[in-house]
Amino acid sequence: MESKRLETDLLIIGGGTAGCYAANIARRENPDLKVLVVDKAHIDRSGCLAGGMNAINAYINPGETVDSFVEYVRMDSMGILREDLVRSQAALFREVVETVEAMGLPIVKDADGSYSPRGRWNIKIHGESLKPILAREVRKSGADVLNRVVITNLVVKDGAVHGAYGFGLSDGTFYVISSRKTLVATGGASGLYRPNNEGLARHKMWYSPFNTGAGYAIGIRAGAEMTSFEHRFIALRTKDTIAPTGTLALGFGAPQVNSRGEEFMKLRWAESGGEGAPTPLRLEGPLREIAAGNGPCFMDTRHLNKSDLKRLYEAYLDMYPNTVLYWAANRIDLTTTPVEICGTEPYLVGGHCQAGYWVDVDRKTTLENLFAAGDVAGGAPYKFVSGCFAEGAIAARAAAREIRMESRKAAAPDPGKVSGESARTFSFRQTSRESSGRIAPDEAEARLQKIMDEYAGGIRTSYAMNEAGLLMAQEKLEELSGDLSRIHAEDPYALMQAHEVVDRVDVARVLVAHLLARKETRWPGFQTRQDFPGSDRRYEHFINSVVGDSGKIRIVHRSLEGAEIPWKDAGVPKEEPRLKRA
């Protein structure tokens, strides 16, 4: 097979929102810098915003400040956040939004020319072409782009990152990319759990089904410290089409109601903020209504008129056009029929919650030369698109600054490690389809999703979990890990799917370890421990982890300021729990 070696100053893995914005900043502020963006799809329409967006969901509107934003995020994340990270990205919201507007993004304006707000922190946009606009600017900046190349692992030498390995989807070429600095911006992880819709509709989900946790996985295998995987995101969405409900609630004043027509969030969750309760409770509310026999639950649109409907359809056409088609095909009149809602399967998303790399204020990870931005970076929830722009800018500027200060070139990887990674990468192509016991990538994926759904708090258990189930998940994931070498890939596309399963399993193992370590219910709905149903002040800190060379997961407890907490002061047992069979 053909092998290609490339060298660059700054390697950006992932050409989504954060990656494209980072490339633009890096090149425009440092024209002599060599920047390479690598994407497994195509940067014109890749990432979780490939279909567009109808709002910037994090912005400092008139009357608000960075301080009030930080306090809101603290409330929404129920006390757990890295204030330095949230504050540093919020300080850039205006800059990055104005920059993207100058690129050509249409932003809705009021009569006085100011951005049109949608609630406290949102502004309205016409963002269907957001990704093509960003991609066009990447090319104009002079950054190099490598589309349809799957990154499989980081190049690690002497404890530092010096690039990445990958293969081409079109021709199977093996790539060895050397870089002085590397930025991971691949987004979060979907597909860990069994989805709402099965069979041919399994990819009709909220988060991009092609964000498979690869960015997490390559860092986990390299020994980077990760944080907050247990802070899962479970979206409250329209049933069947799995479209965002924020457009209905914030843009059109639709409240949540149960089958009796009761506005239950106001009725039973007033002390928690009602409709303005922390995001996890806005999922927990309908879950409890359904458990009490008051379901299904809905977003009540029956107050809308025909003019409102036209604006609502336009808003969804900017990001979820299939929702409008679904309503039309099923002859649903929203002025007489409310929109049924449901929870999605759990995702790991560093932009809504805070699962990801443990980073400093420059978005530098615990591995030398490695940065992270966007949904793959941890500790700073409530990023959304503007936070991803901001983190891309912060990381790009910090990486460029380090490159200017250092004279050394990118280190070449050891030939033995190159050979080993090449063999690992293509090992799934070497297995014979006819050999006994070989499995297809989608079969392994289904097995993973069944394990997580049944034992690690999926839809089947209404997202609840306990230690016994999590230990079962841990045991079954270890068994599955041992079977992954039996996957057979017929072509480069199937080879990508094989690596996606491997990545998801590595991420799932860390997720389960985090869920086990947090012995409280910090985020009801998102992280419900049946055996520890209340919150515990001893756990007002971060749960982090590091995977060693042996593959063993070590849990690290860190304060909100980042200091490591000894296990005896963290309120946790020193010995890891073990599965006890009856």
C-alpha positions as CSV (number, residue, x, y, z in Angstrom):
1,M,0.0,0.0,0.0
2,E,1.1,3.5,-0.7
3,S,2.5,5.6,2.2
4,K,2.7,9.4,2.3
5,R,4.7,11.6,4.7
6,L,3.6,15.2,5.2
7,E,5.0,17.9,7.4
8,T,3.4,21.1,8.7
9,D,3.7,23.6,11.5
10,L,0.1,23.3,12.8
11,L,-2.0,20.2,12.2
12,I,-5.7,20.7,12.8
13,I,-7.6,17.4,13.2
14,G,-11.2,18.0,12.3
15,G,-12.6,20.5,9.9
16,G,-15.8,21.4,11.7
17,T,-16.8,24.7,13.3
18,A,-13.8,25.0,15.7
19,G,-11.3,23.5,13.3
20,C,-12.2,25.8,10.4
21,Y,-12.2,28.9,12.6
22,A,-8.9,27.9,14.1
23,A,-7.3,27.5,10.7
24,N,-8.6,30.9,9.6
25,I,-7.2,32.6,12.7
26,A,-3.9,30.8,12.5
27,R,-3.2,31.7,8.8
28,R,-4.6,35.3,8.8
29,E,-2.6,36.3,11.9
30,N,0.5,34.3,10.9
31,P,0.7,34.2,7.1
32,D,4.1,32.4,7.2
33,L,2.6,29.5,9.3
34,K,2.0,26.2,7.5
35,V,-1.4,25.0,8.6
36,L,-3.0,21.6,7.5
37,V,-6.6,20.8,8.2
38,V,-7.5,17.1,8.0
39,D,-11.1,15.9,7.9
40,K,-12.5,12.4,7.4
41,A,-15.4,13.9,5.3
42,H,-15.2,17.3,3.5
43,I,-14.9,20.6,5.3
44,D,-17.7,22.1,3.2
45,R,-20.3,20.0,5.0
46,S,-18.7,18.2,7.9
47,G,-19.2,18.4,11.6
48,C,-22.3,18.8,13.7
49,L,-23.3,22.0,12.0
50,A,-23.1,20.5,8.5
51,G,-26.8,21.2,8.0
52,G,-26.7,24.7,9.4
53,M,-28.0,26.6,12.4
54,N,-30.7,29.2,13.1
55,A,-29.2,30.9,16.1
56,I,-25.9,31.7,17.9
57,N,-26.8,30.2,21.2
58,A,-24.1,31.9,23.4
59,Y,-23.8,35.6,23.1
60,I,-23.6,38.6,25.5
61,N,-26.8,40.5,24.6
62,P,-27.4,44.1,25.8
63,G,-28.0,44.1,29.6
64,E,-25.8,41.0,30.1
65,T,-22.1,40.8,30.9
66,V,-19.4,38.2,30.9
67,D,-19.9,37.9,34.7
68,S,-23.7,37.3,34.4
69,F,-23.0,34.7,31.6
70,V,-20.5,32.8,33.9
71,E,-23.1,32.8,36.7
72,Y,-25.7,31.5,34.4
73,V,-23.4,28.7,33.2
74,R,-22.6,27.9,36.8
75,M,-26.3,27.5,37.5
76,D,-27.0,25.5,34.4
77,S,-24.1,23.1,35.0
78,M,-25.2,22.8,38.6
79,G,-22.0,24.0,40.2
80,I,-19.4,22.2,38.2
81,L,-17.4,24.3,35.7
82,R,-13.9,25.7,35.0
83,E,-14.6,29.4,35.4
84,D,-11.4,30.4,33.7
85,L,-12.4,28.6,30.6
86,V,-16.0,29.8,30.5
87,R,-14.8,33.4,31.1
88,S,-12.1,33.4,28.5
89,Q,-14.4,32.1,25.7
90,A,-17.3,34.5,26.7
91,A,-14.9,37.4,26.4
92,L,-14.5,36.6,22.7
93,F,-18.1,36.1,21.8
94,R,-18.5,39.5,20.2
95,E,-15.2,39.3,18.3
96,V,-15.8,35.9,16.8
97,V,-19.5,36.6,15.8
98,E,-18.5,39.9,14.1
99,T,-15.7,38.0,12.3
100,V,-18.0,35.3,11.0
101,E,-20.5,38.0,10.0
102,A,-17.8,39.7,8.0
103,M,-17.2,36.3,6.3
104,G,-20.7,36.4,5.0
105,L,-22.9,34.8,7.7
106,P,-26.4,36.5,7.6
107,I,-27.3,37.6,11.1
108,V,-30.8,38.9,11.8
109,K,-30.9,42.5,12.8
110,D,-33.6,44.6,14.6
111,A,-34.8,48.0,13.2
112,D,-31.9,49.8,14.9
113,G,-29.3,47.6,13.3
114,S,-28.4,45.6,16.4
115,Y,-28.4,41.8,16.5
116,S,-31.9,40.4,17.1
117,P,-31.9,38.5,20.4
118,R,-33.7,35.2,21.1
119,G,-33.8,34.9,24.9
120,R,-31.0,36.0,27.2
121,W,-28.0,34.5,25.4
122,N,-29.1,33.8,21.8
123,I,-29.1,35.8,18.6
124,K,-30.9,34.8,15.4
125,I,-29.1,33.9,12.2
126,H,-29.8,32.4,8.8
127,G,-27.1,29.8,9.1
128,E,-27.9,27.1,6.6
129,S,-24.6,27.9,4.8
130,L,-22.5,28.4,7.9
131,K,-20.1,25.5,7.0
132,P,-19.6,26.4,3.4
133,I,-18.8,30.0,4.4
134,L,-16.2,28.8,6.9
135,A,-14.7,26.3,4.5
136,R,-14.4,29.0,1.8
137,E,-12.5,31.2,4.2
138,V,-10.1,28.3,5.1
139,R,-9.2,28.0,1.4
140,K,-8.8,31.7,1.0
141,S,-6.5,31.9,4.0
142,G,-4.0,29.6,2.3
143,A,-4.3,26.7,4.7
144,D,-3.8,23.3,3.3
145,V,-6.8,20.9,3.4
146,L,-6.8,17.1,3.3
147,N,-10.3,15.8,2.9
148,R,-11.5,12.2,3.3
149,V,-8.6,11.2,5.5
150,V,-9.3,9.3,8.7
151,I,-6.9,10.0,11.6
152,T,-6.3,6.8,13.6
153,N,-3.8,7.8,16.3
154,L,-1.4,10.6,17.4
155,V,2.3,10.4,16.8
156,V,3.8,10.4,20.3
157,K,7.5,10.6,21.1
158,D,9.2,11.1,24.4
159,G,5.9,12.0,26.0
160,A,5.0,14.7,23.4
161,V,2.7,14.8,20.4
162,H,4.4,15.3,17.0
163,G,1.6,14.7,14.6
164,A,-0.8,12.0,13.6
165,Y,-1.3,8.8,11.5
166,G,-4.2,8.3,9.2
167,F,-5.5,6.7,6.0
168,G,-7.2,7.9,2.9
169,L,-10.8,6.9,2.3
170,S,-10.6,7.1,-1.4
171,D,-7.5,5.0,-2.0
172,G,-6.3,3.6,1.3
173,T,-3.1,5.6,1.4
174,F,-1.4,5.5,4.8
175,Y,-0.5,9.0,6.0
176,V,2.2,10.0,8.5
177,I,1.8,13.6,9.3
178,S,4.6,15.4,11.3
179,S,3.7,18.7,13.0
180,R,5.2,21.1,15.5
181,K,1.8,21.6,17.2
182,T,-1.5,19.6,16.9
183,L,-5.0,20.8,17.5
184,V,-7.8,18.3,18.0
185,A,-11.2,19.7,17.0
186,T,-13.1,16.6,16.0
187,G,-16.3,17.1,18.0
188,G,-17.9,14.9,20.6
189,A,-19.2,11.3,20.5
190,S,-22.5,9.9,19.3
191,G,-23.4,6.3,18.7
192,L,-22.3,5.0,22.0
193,Y,-25.8,4.1,23.0
194,R,-28.7,2.6,21.1
195,P,-30.5,5.5,19.3
196,N,-34.1,6.6,19.4
197,N,-34.7,5.4,15.8
198,E,-33.5,2.0,14.7
199,G,-32.8,0.2,11.5
200,L,-32.5,2.4,8.4
201,A,-33.5,5.5,10.5
202,R,-30.8,5.0,13.1
203,H,-28.8,8.0,12.0
204,K,-31.9,10.3,12.5
205,M,-30.5,11.6,15.7
206,W,-29.7,15.0,17.2
207,Y,-25.9,15.1,17.3
208,S,-23.9,14.3,14.1
209,P,-23.8,10.5,13.7
210,F,-20.4,10.9,12.1
211,N,-18.9,12.5,15.3
212,T,-17.8,9.1,16.7
213,G,-15.5,10.2,19.5
214,A,-12.3,9.8,17.5
215,G,-10.8,12.9,19.0
216,Y,-11.3,11.7,22.5
217,A,-10.1,8.2,21.6
218,I,-6.7,9.2,20.1
219,G,-6.1,11.3,23.2
220,I,-7.1,8.5,25.6
221,R,-4.8,6.1,23.9
222,A,-1.9,8.6,24.0
223,G,-2.4,9.1,27.8
224,A,-4.0,12.6,27.9
225,E,-6.1,13.5,30.9
226,M,-9.8,13.6,30.3
227,T,-12.6,15.2,32.3
228,S,-16.3,15.0,33.0
229,F,-17.3,12.1,30.8
230,E,-20.0,11.4,33.3
231,H,-21.6,14.8,32.5
232,R,-23.5,13.3,29.5
233,F,-25.8,15.3,27.3
234,I,-29.3,14.0,26.6
235,A,-31.2,16.3,24.4
236,L,-34.9,17.1,24.8
237,R,-36.1,16.9,21.2
238,T,-39.1,16.6,18.9
239,K,-40.1,13.0,18.6
240,D,-39.2,11.0,15.4
241,T,-37.4,13.9,13.7
242,I,-35.1,14.6,16.8
243,A,-35.0,18.4,16.1
244,P,-34.1,21.0,18.7
245,T,-36.9,22.3,20.9
246,G,-35.2,25.6,21.8
247,T,-36.6,27.1,18.6
248,L,-40.1,26.3,19.9
249,A,-39.4,27.4,23.5
250,L,-37.2,30.5,23.0
251,G,-38.3,31.6,19.6
252,F,-42.1,31.0,19.9
253,G,-42.9,30.7,23.6
254,A,-44.0,27.1,23.5
255,P,-44.2,25.6,27.0
256,Q,-43.8,22.0,28.0
257,V,-47.2,20.3,28.7
258,N,-48.2,16.8,29.7
259,S,-51.1,14.7,28.3
260,R,-53.4,16.5,30.7
261,G,-52.4,19.9,29.3
262,E,-50.6,20.9,32.5
263,E,-47.5,23.1,32.2
264,F,-45.7,20.8,34.6
265,M,-42.4,22.6,34.6
266,K,-44.2,25.7,36.1
267,L,-46.5,23.5,38.3
268,R,-43.9,21.1,39.8
269,W,-40.5,22.6,39.1
270,A,-41.1,26.3,40.1
271,E,-38.5,26.1,42.9
272,S,-35.9,24.9,40.4
273,G,-36.6,27.7,37.9
274,G,-39.6,26.2,36.0
275,E,-39.0,26.6,32.3
276,G,-35.7,28.3,33.2
277,A,-34.4,25.4,35.2
278,P,-31.0,23.9,34.6
279,T,-30.9,22.0,31.3
280,P,-30.8,18.5,33.0
281,L,-34.0,19.2,34.9
282,R,-35.8,20.2,31.7
283,L,-35.2,16.6,30.7
284,E,-35.9,15.2,34.1
285,G,-39.3,16.9,34.3
286,P,-40.9,15.1,31.4
287,L,-39.2,11.8,32.4
288,R,-41.0,12.1,35.8
289,E,-44.3,13.0,34.1
290,I,-44.1,9.9,31.9
291,A,-43.2,7.7,34.9
292,A,-46.2,9.1,36.8
293,G,-48.6,8.2,34.0
294,N,-48.9,11.7,32.7
295,G,-47.2,11.2,29.3
296,P,-46.7,11.7,26.5
297,C,-45.3,15.2,26.8
298,F,-45.3,18.0,24.3
299,M,-44.2,21.5,23.3
300,D,-47.5,23.3,23.2
301,T,-47.7,25.3,19.9
302,R,-51.5,25.8,19.9
303,H,-51.2,29.5,20.6
304,L,-49.4,30.1,17.3
305,N,-51.2,31.8,14.3
306,K,-50.5,31.3,10.6
307,S,-47.9,34.1,10.5
308,D,-46.1,32.5,13.4
309,L,-46.1,29.1,11.6
310,K,-44.4,30.7,8.6
311,R,-41.6,32.1,10.7
312,L,-41.3,28.8,12.6
313,Y,-40.9,26.8,9.3
314,E,-38.3,29.3,8.1
315,A,-36.4,28.8,11.4
316,Y,-36.3,25.1,11.0
317,L,-35.4,25.3,7.3
318,D,-32.1,26.9,8.4
319,M,-31.0,23.8,10.3
320,Y,-33.6,20.9,10.3
321,P,-35.6,21.1,7.1
322,N,-36.7,17.4,7.4
323,T,-38.8,18.5,10.4
324,V,-40.9,20.8,8.2
325,L,-41.2,18.0,5.6
326,Y,-42.3,15.6,8.4
327,W,-45.1,18.0,9.5
328,A,-46.3,18.5,6.0
329,A,-46.2,14.8,5.0
330,N,-48.2,13.9,8.1
331,R,-50.6,16.9,7.7
332,I,-49.8,18.1,11.2
333,D,-51.3,21.5,12.0
334,L,-49.3,23.0,14.9
335,T,-52.0,25.4,15.7
336,T,-54.2,22.5,16.8
337,T,-51.7,19.8,17.5
338,P,-48.8,20.2,20.0
339,V,-45.3,18.8,19.1
340,E,-44.5,15.5,21.0
341,I,-41.1,15.5,22.6
342,C,-38.7,12.9,23.9
343,G,-35.2,12.5,25.2
344,T,-32.4,11.3,22.9
345,E,-29.8,8.7,23.6
346,P,-26.9,10.1,25.6
347,Y,-24.0,11.9,23.9
348,L,-20.6,13.1,25.0
349,V,-20.5,16.8,24.0
350,G,-18.0,19.2,25.5
351,G,-19.9,22.2,24.1
352,H,-23.3,21.5,25.8
353,C,-22.0,19.7,28.8
354,Q,-18.2,19.4,29.4
355,A,-16.8,16.0,28.5
356,G,-13.4,16.3,26.9
357,Y,-9.7,16.9,27.3
358,W,-8.5,18.6,30.5
359,V,-7.0,21.8,29.2
360,D,-5.5,25.0,30.5
361,V,-6.8,28.5,29.6
362,D,-4.8,28.3,26.3
363,R,-6.7,25.1,25.5
364,K,-3.5,23.1,25.8
365,T,-3.9,19.5,27.0
366,T,-1.8,17.6,29.4
367,L,0.3,16.3,26.5
368,E,3.0,18.6,25.2
369,N,2.3,20.2,21.8
370,L,-1.4,19.1,21.9
371,F,-4.3,21.5,22.0
372,A,-8.1,20.9,22.0
373,A,-11.0,23.1,21.0
374,G,-14.8,22.9,20.6
375,D,-16.9,19.9,21.6
376,V,-13.8,17.8,22.2
377,A,-12.4,20.2,24.9
378,G,-13.7,19.7,28.5
379,G,-14.5,21.8,31.5
380,A,-16.4,24.6,29.8
381,P,-20.1,23.8,29.1
382,Y,-22.6,26.0,27.3
383,K,-20.1,26.8,24.4
384,F,-22.4,26.2,21.4
385,V,-21.2,27.6,18.1
386,S,-19.7,30.8,19.4
387,G,-17.8,29.0,22.1
388,C,-16.3,26.7,19.5
389,F,-15.2,29.7,17.4
390,A,-13.7,31.3,20.6
391,E,-11.8,28.1,21.6
392,G,-10.6,27.6,18.1
393,A,-9.2,31.2,18.2
394,I,-7.6,30.7,21.6
395,A,-6.0,27.5,20.7
396,A,-4.7,28.7,17.3
397,R,-3.2,31.8,18.8
398,A,-1.5,29.8,21.6
399,A,-0.1,27.2,19.3
400,A,1.2,29.8,16.9
401,R,2.8,31.7,19.8
402,E,4.6,28.5,20.9
403,I,5.7,27.8,17.3
404,R,7.2,31.3,17.0
405,M,9.1,30.9,20.3
406,E,10.5,27.4,19.4
407,S,13.2,26.8,16.7
408,R,12.9,23.1,16.5
409,K,11.1,21.4,13.5
410,A,8.5,18.7,13.7
411,A,10.1,15.5,15.1
412,A,10.0,12.4,12.8
413,P,8.3,9.4,14.3
414,D,10.2,6.2,15.1
415,P,10.2,3.9,12.1
416,G,9.1,1.0,14.3
417,K,6.1,2.9,15.5
418,V,5.2,3.9,12.0
419,S,5.3,0.2,10.9
420,G,3.3,-0.8,14.0
421,E,0.6,1.8,13.4
422,S,0.4,0.9,9.7
423,A,-0.1,-2.7,10.6
424,R,-2.8,-1.9,13.2
425,T,-4.6,0.5,10.9
426,F,-5.0,-2.0,8.1
427,S,-5.3,-5.2,10.2
428,F,-9.1,-5.2,9.7
429,R,-8.6,-5.5,5.9
430,Q,-6.4,-8.6,6.4
431,T,-9.1,-10.8,8.1
432,S,-10.9,-13.0,5.7
433,R,-14.7,-12.6,5.4
434,E,-15.1,-16.4,5.2
435,S,-13.0,-17.0,8.4
436,S,-14.9,-18.4,11.3
437,G,-16.0,-15.8,13.9
438,R,-15.4,-12.7,11.8
439,I,-17.8,-9.8,12.4
440,A,-18.9,-6.7,10.5
441,P,-18.3,-3.2,11.9
442,D,-22.1,-2.6,12.3
443,E,-22.5,-5.8,14.2
444,A,-19.8,-4.7,16.7
445,E,-21.5,-1.2,16.9
446,A,-24.8,-2.8,17.7
447,R,-23.3,-4.9,20.4
448,L,-21.7,-1.8,22.0
449,Q,-24.9,0.1,21.9
450,K,-26.9,-2.7,23.5
451,I,-24.4,-2.9,26.4
452,M,-24.5,0.8,27.0
453,D,-28.2,1.1,26.6
454,E,-29.0,-1.7,29.1
455,Y,-26.3,-1.3,31.7
456,A,-25.0,2.3,31.5
457,G,-28.1,4.5,31.6
458,G,-29.6,4.5,28.1
459,I,-33.1,5.0,26.9
460,R,-34.2,1.5,28.0
461,T,-33.7,2.4,31.7
462,S,-34.9,6.0,31.3
463,Y,-31.2,7.0,31.6
464,A,-30.9,5.7,35.2
465,M,-28.1,3.5,36.4
466,N,-26.6,1.8,39.5
467,E,-23.2,0.3,40.4
468,A,-24.2,-3.3,39.6
469,G,-25.3,-2.4,36.1
470,L,-22.2,-0.2,35.5
471,L,-20.0,-3.0,36.6
472,M,-21.8,-5.3,34.1
473,A,-21.2,-2.7,31.4
474,Q,-17.5,-2.6,32.4
475,E,-17.2,-6.3,32.2
476,K,-19.0,-6.6,28.8
477,L,-17.0,-3.8,27.3
478,E,-13.8,-5.6,28.2
479,E,-15.1,-8.7,26.5
480,L,-16.1,-6.6,23.4
481,S,-12.7,-5.0,23.3
482,G,-11.1,-8.4,23.1
483,D,-13.3,-9.3,20.1
484,L,-12.6,-6.1,18.0
485,S,-9.7,-7.8,16.2
486,R,-12.3,-10.1,14.6
487,I,-13.8,-7.2,12.6
488,H,-13.5,-7.6,8.9
489,A,-13.5,-4.5,6.6
490,E,-14.1,-5.1,2.9
491,D,-13.1,-1.7,1.7
492,P,-11.7,1.6,2.9
493,Y,-15.1,2.8,4.0
494,A,-15.7,-0.3,6.1
495,L,-12.2,0.2,7.4
496,M,-13.2,3.7,8.7
497,Q,-16.3,2.1,10.3
498,A,-14.1,-0.5,12.0
499,H,-11.9,2.3,13.5
500,E,-15.0,4.2,14.6
501,V,-16.1,1.2,16.6
502,V,-12.7,0.8,18.2
503,D,-12.8,4.5,19.1
504,R,-16.3,4.3,20.5
505,V,-15.4,1.3,22.7
506,D,-12.3,3.1,24.1
507,V,-14.5,6.2,24.8
508,A,-17.3,4.0,26.4
509,R,-14.8,2.3,28.7
510,V,-13.7,5.7,30.1
511,L,-17.3,6.9,30.3
512,V,-18.4,3.9,32.4
513,A,-15.4,4.5,34.7
514,H,-16.5,8.1,35.2
515,L,-20.1,7.1,35.9
516,L,-18.9,4.7,38.5
517,A,-16.6,7.2,40.1
518,R,-19.3,9.9,40.7
519,K,-21.3,8.4,43.5
520,E,-24.0,11.0,43.6
521,T,-26.7,12.3,41.2
522,R,-25.2,15.6,40.2
523,W,-27.2,16.1,37.0
524,P,-30.7,14.4,37.3
525,G,-31.7,13.1,33.9
526,F,-28.2,13.3,32.5
527,Q,-26.5,11.3,35.2
528,T,-29.0,9.6,37.5
529,R,-27.5,7.2,40.0
530,Q,-30.4,5.1,41.5
531,D,-28.1,4.0,44.4
532,F,-26.9,7.6,45.1
533,P,-30.1,9.6,44.3
534,G,-29.1,13.0,45.8
535,S,-26.2,15.4,45.2
536,D,-23.3,15.3,47.6
537,R,-21.1,18.3,48.4
538,R,-18.0,16.0,48.6
539,Y,-18.4,15.6,44.8
540,E,-18.4,19.3,43.9
541,H,-15.3,18.7,41.9
542,F,-14.2,17.2,38.6
543,I,-13.9,13.5,37.9
544,N,-10.9,13.1,35.5
545,S,-9.1,10.0,34.2
546,V,-5.8,8.9,32.5
547,V,-5.3,5.6,30.7
548,G,-1.9,4.2,31.2
549,D,0.3,2.0,28.9
550,S,-1.4,-1.1,30.3
551,G,-4.8,0.2,29.3
552,K,-5.9,0.6,33.0
553,I,-8.0,3.6,33.7
554,R,-6.9,5.8,36.6
555,I,-9.4,8.1,38.1
556,V,-8.2,11.6,39.1
557,H,-10.2,13.9,41.4
558,R,-9.6,17.6,40.8
559,S,-11.0,20.7,42.5
560,L,-12.9,23.3,40.5
561,E,-9.6,25.3,40.4
562,G,-7.8,22.2,39.0
563,A,-5.7,20.9,42.0
564,E,-5.6,17.2,42.4
565,I,-7.6,15.9,45.4
566,P,-6.2,12.9,47.3
567,W,-8.6,10.0,47.1
568,K,-9.1,9.9,50.9
569,D,-10.3,13.6,50.8
570,A,-12.6,13.0,47.7
571,G,-15.0,10.8,49.6
572,V,-14.4,7.7,47.4
573,P,-13.1,4.2,48.1
574,K,-9.5,3.6,47.5
575,E,-10.1,0.2,45.8
576,E,-12.0,-0.1,42.6
577,P,-15.4,-1.8,42.9
578,R,-15.7,-5.3,41.6
579,L,-18.7,-7.1,40.2
580,K,-20.3,-9.5,42.7
581,R,-22.3,-12.3,41.4
582,A,-25.1,-13.9,43.3
